[in-house]
Amino acid sequence: MSKSAGGLGSAIAIGEVADPPFARLPEPSTLFRLRAQRFAVLSQTHELGPYLRFLAGLCEAQHRAQDGLPEPELPPPERLARAREFGMPPLDRSRAASDDVLAATLDSLFALAPQIDMPDQAREALGRVVAADRDTRETMASTLLLDIVPTEAVAEHVFVAAGLQLHFARLAARLDEETLTPVGEGACPACGGPPVASMVVGWKGASGTRFCSCALCATQWHVVRIKCTLCGTTDGIGYQGIEGGSEHVRAETCESCHAHVKILHQHQDPALEPVADDVASLALDMLMREAGYRRGGLNPFLIGY
């Protein structure tokens, strides 16, 4: 295990003044296909190759499932204004499970999912969730939105989680990013969800700055570097990696809350994708657990870990 303290890499490209936006909304029309492509590339040489190929297929199904879906509806303007006034996320997770558009999204995704190459256990789980009635699916969605997963039904919940990702990304894409404001440490300003990881980006006008990426809706929000993305402290922050592993994927550790969230140096490797590379670096999570740090990032494709 390699360790370092403080930041990694140059903060700002020479000659460029970073003026990052607070938030960047997802683009569902490209998000899931690009994620599928990254999973597919990672699967070619990875020891978790079969699982990564399954996730590539699932993300491609998320992309294709958008065809013909009804447009999701944002909360009414007065509710959006009230959420902003009181520092709350504009997308209400507590109301989402019963949304008719979510139900249609799950139907569309589950109609495509049988085409995915998957092990027999996953196919059996898919059969159970496909056969489930709407009330059962709503219960599963509500459970996931509380960040709870029954250990006896992890596989079924992975498919529902994929539907929730798609639904919330489409919702978040309809927001006005200029109206988003901070809602708390480690919380997405769009839906209130936790980050899957953070990234140091190479975007024009924001090169070298850091953004957290929401595990649910894929909204990204600016967080200063060398600061715990969960508790907000700037003390006791360290960076750890696996010797011989990628220098562009590190675990940012916090001695205050004893958690770690991965930080991806996308400005150095533009191919990095927060959800896919988080799964592919599972060995780093195992190393951090042995070192006494709890996993602070949430990834629906690592539920049960």
C-alpha positions in Angstrom: 0.0 0.0 0.0 1.3 3.4 -0.9 0.5 6.5 1.1 0.6 10.2 0.7 -0.8 13.3 2.4 -2.1 16.4 0.7 -3.1 16.9 -2.9 -1.9 14.9 -5.9 -0.9 16.4 -9.2 -1.1 20.0 -10.3 -4.1 21.9 -9.2 -4.7 24.1 -12.3 -3.3 24.0 -15.8 -0.6 26.6 -16.4 -2.1 29.7 -17.9 -5.6 28.8 -16.9 -7.7 30.3 -14.1 -10.1 27.8 -12.7 -13.6 29.1 -12.3 -15.7 25.9 -11.8 -19.4 25.9 -11.7 -21.0 24.6 -8.5 -22.8 21.8 -10.2 -23.0 19.9 -13.5 -26.1 18.0 -14.5 -26.0 14.5 -16.1 -26.7 13.9 -19.8 -28.7 10.7 -19.9 -28.5 10.4 -23.7 -24.8 9.6 -23.4 -24.2 8.8 -19.7 -25.1 5.1 -19.6 -23.6 4.2 -23.0 -20.3 5.7 -22.1 -20.4 3.9 -18.7 -21.2 0.6 -20.6 -18.2 1.2 -22.8 -15.9 1.8 -19.9 -17.1 -1.4 -18.1 -16.5 -3.3 -21.3 -12.9 -2.0 -21.7 -12.1 -2.7 -18.0 -13.5 -6.2 -18.3 -11.0 -7.3 -20.9 -8.0 -7.6 -18.6 -9.6 -7.5 -15.1 -10.0 -10.4 -12.7 -13.6 -9.4 -12.2 -14.1 -9.6 -16.0 -17.4 -11.6 -16.0 -19.0 -9.2 -13.6 -17.8 -6.1 -15.4 -19.1 -7.5 -18.7 -22.5 -8.1 -17.0 -22.5 -4.5 -15.8 -21.6 -3.3 -19.3 -24.7 -5.1 -20.5 -26.8 -3.6 -17.8 -25.6 -0.1 -18.5 -26.3 -0.6 -22.2 -29.8 -1.7 -21.3 -30.2 1.5 -19.2 -29.2 3.5 -22.3 -31.6 1.6 -24.6 -34.5 1.6 -22.1 -34.9 5.4 -22.5 -36.5 5.0 -26.0 -40.2 5.8 -25.7 -40.2 6.5 -22.0 -42.6 9.3 -20.8 -40.8 12.5 -19.7 -40.4 12.6 -15.9 -42.1 15.5 -14.1 -40.2 17.8 -11.8 -41.9 19.0 -8.6 -44.0 22.2 -9.1 -42.1 25.5 -9.0 -43.3 26.4 -5.6 -41.9 23.2 -4.1 -38.6 23.8 -5.9 -38.5 27.3 -4.5 -39.2 26.1 -1.0 -36.5 23.4 -1.3 -34.0 26.1 -2.3 -35.1 28.4 0.5 -34.5 25.8 3.1 -31.4 24.2 1.7 -33.0 21.0 0.6 -32.4 19.0 -2.6 -35.1 19.8 -5.2 -35.7 16.1 -6.0 -37.6 14.3 -3.3 -36.4 10.8 -2.8 -39.3 10.0 -0.5 -41.9 10.4 -3.3 -40.0 8.6 -6.1 -40.9 5.0 -5.5 -44.6 5.5 -6.4 -43.9 7.6 -9.5 -45.6 6.3 -12.6 -42.6 7.2 -14.8 -40.4 5.1 -12.5 -42.8 2.2 -13.0 -42.5 2.6 -16.8 -38.7 2.9 -16.5 -38.5 -0.4 -14.7 -40.8 -2.1 -17.2 -38.6 -0.9 -20.1 -35.4 -1.9 -18.4 -36.6 -5.3 -17.4 -37.9 -6.0 -20.9 -34.3 -5.5 -22.2 -32.4 -7.1 -19.3 -32.9 -10.8 -20.4 -30.7 -10.1 -23.4 -27.7 -9.4 -21.0 -25.1 -12.2 -20.6 -25.3 -13.1 -16.9 -24.8 -16.1 -14.6 -27.7 -18.3 -13.7 -28.1 -16.8 -10.2 -28.5 -13.3 -11.6 -31.0 -14.6 -14.3 -33.1 -16.2 -11.6 -33.1 -12.9 -9.6 -34.1 -11.1 -12.7 -37.0 -13.5 -13.2 -38.2 -12.8 -9.7 -38.1 -9.0 -10.1 -39.7 -9.2 -13.5 -42.6 -11.2 -12.0 -43.0 -8.9 -9.0 -46.1 -6.7 -8.9 -45.9 -2.9 -8.7 -46.3 -2.8 -4.9 -43.3 -5.1 -4.5 -41.2 -3.1 -6.8 -42.2 0.1 -5.0 -41.1 -1.4 -1.7 -37.8 -2.4 -3.2 -37.3 1.1 -4.6 -38.2 2.7 -1.3 -35.7 0.4 0.5 -32.9 1.3 -1.9 -33.6 5.0 -1.5 -33.1 4.6 2.2 -29.7 3.1 1.4 -30.8 -0.3 2.8 -30.6 -3.6 1.0 -31.9 -6.9 2.4 -29.0 -9.4 2.3 -31.3 -12.1 1.1 -32.3 -10.2 -2.1 -29.2 -8.3 -3.1 -29.3 -9.5 -6.7 -32.9 -8.5 -7.3 -32.2 -5.0 -5.9 -29.3 -4.5 -8.3 -31.8 -4.4 -11.2 -34.1 -2.1 -9.4 -31.2 0.2 -8.5 -30.3 0.4 -12.2 -33.8 1.6 -12.9 -33.6 4.2 -10.1 -30.3 5.5 -11.6 -31.9 5.9 -15.0 -35.0 7.6 -13.5 -33.2 10.0 -11.3 -30.6 10.9 -14.0 -33.5 11.8 -16.3 -35.1 13.9 -13.6 -31.9 15.7 -12.6 -31.2 16.5 -16.3 -34.3 18.7 -16.3 -33.2 20.9 -13.4 -31.6 24.3 -13.8 -28.1 23.8 -12.5 -27.8 27.5 -11.8 -30.3 27.1 -9.0 -28.5 24.3 -7.3 -26.9 25.1 -3.9 -25.2 23.1 -1.2 -27.5 20.9 0.9 -24.9 19.4 3.3 -21.6 17.6 3.4 -21.5 14.5 1.3 -25.0 15.2 -0.2 -25.9 15.7 -3.8 -27.4 19.1 -4.3 -30.0 17.6 -6.8 -31.3 14.5 -5.0 -29.5 14.5 -1.6 -27.8 11.2 -2.4 -24.2 10.3 -1.4 -21.3 10.3 -3.8 -19.9 7.3 -5.5 -16.5 8.9 -5.8 -14.9 12.3 -6.5 -12.9 13.3 -9.6 -10.2 15.8 -10.3 -11.4 17.0 -13.7 -9.7 18.4 -16.8 -12.7 20.4 -18.0 -12.0 23.8 -19.7 -12.3 26.5 -17.1 -12.3 23.9 -14.2 -9.1 21.9 -14.8 -7.6 20.6 -11.6 -10.7 21.1 -9.6 -12.7 18.4 -7.9 -16.2 17.2 -8.3 -18.2 14.6 -6.4 -20.4 12.4 -8.5 -23.8 11.3 -7.2 -24.3 7.5 -6.9 -28.0 7.9 -7.8 -28.6 10.7 -10.3 -25.0 11.3 -11.6 -25.1 15.0 -10.8 -21.6 16.3 -10.1 -20.9 19.1 -7.6 -17.7 21.0 -6.8 -15.9 20.2 -3.6 -12.5 21.8 -2.7 -9.6 19.4 -2.6 -7.9 18.0 0.5 -11.2 18.0 2.4 -13.3 15.0 3.5 -16.2 14.7 1.1 -18.3 13.2 3.9 -17.7 15.1 7.1 -16.1 18.3 5.7 -12.9 18.3 7.8 -9.6 19.4 6.3 -7.5 17.7 9.0 -6.1 14.2 8.8 -6.7 13.7 5.1 -4.6 11.2 3.4 -4.3 9.4 0.1 -3.6 5.7 -0.3 -3.3 3.3 -3.2 -2.2 -0.2 -4.1 1.5 -0.5 -5.0 1.7 -1.3 -8.6 -1.9 -0.3 -9.2 -3.3 2.7 -10.9 -1.8 6.0 -9.8 -5.0 7.7 -11.0 -7.4 6.0 -8.5 -6.7 6.6 -4.9 -8.6 6.3 -1.6 -9.0 9.6 0.2 -9.0 8.7 3.9 -10.2 10.8 6.8 -9.0 10.4 10.3 -12.0 12.2 11.8 -14.8 10.0 10.5 -12.5 7.0 9.6 -14.0 6.6 6.2 -12.6 6.6 2.7 -14.1 7.8 -0.6 -12.1 7.2 -3.8 -10.7 10.1 -5.8 -10.2 9.6 -9.5 -7.6 11.8 -11.4 -9.6 12.1 -14.6 -7.5 15.1 -15.6 -4.6 12.6 -16.0 -6.7 9.7 -17.4 -9.8 11.0 -19.2 -11.2 7.5 -19.6 -11.9 7.2 -15.9 -15.7 6.9 -15.1 -16.8 7.1 -11.4 -19.2 4.2 -11.2 -17.2 1.8 -13.5 -13.8 2.6 -12.1 -15.1 2.4 -8.5 -16.2 -1.2 -9.1 -13.0 -2.1 -10.9 -11.0 -0.8 -7.9 -12.7 -3.1 -5.4 -9.3 -4.4 -4.2 -8.6 -0.9 -2.9 -11.8 -1.0 -0.8 -10.7 -4.3 0.6 -7.3 -2.9 1.5 -8.9 0.1 3.2 -11.2 -2.1 5.2 -8.2 -4.1 6.5 -6.7 -0.7 7.5 -9.8 0.2 9.5 -11.6 2.6 7.2 -15.2 2.2 6.3 -16.3 2.7 2.8 -17.9 6.1 2.4 -18.9 6.0 -1.2 -22.1 4.3 -2.3 -22.2 2.2 -5.5 -25.4 0.3 -6.4 -23.3 -2.2 -8.2 -21.4 -3.0 -5.1 -24.4 -3.4 -2.8 -23.8 -6.3 -0.4 -20.1 -5.6 -0.2 
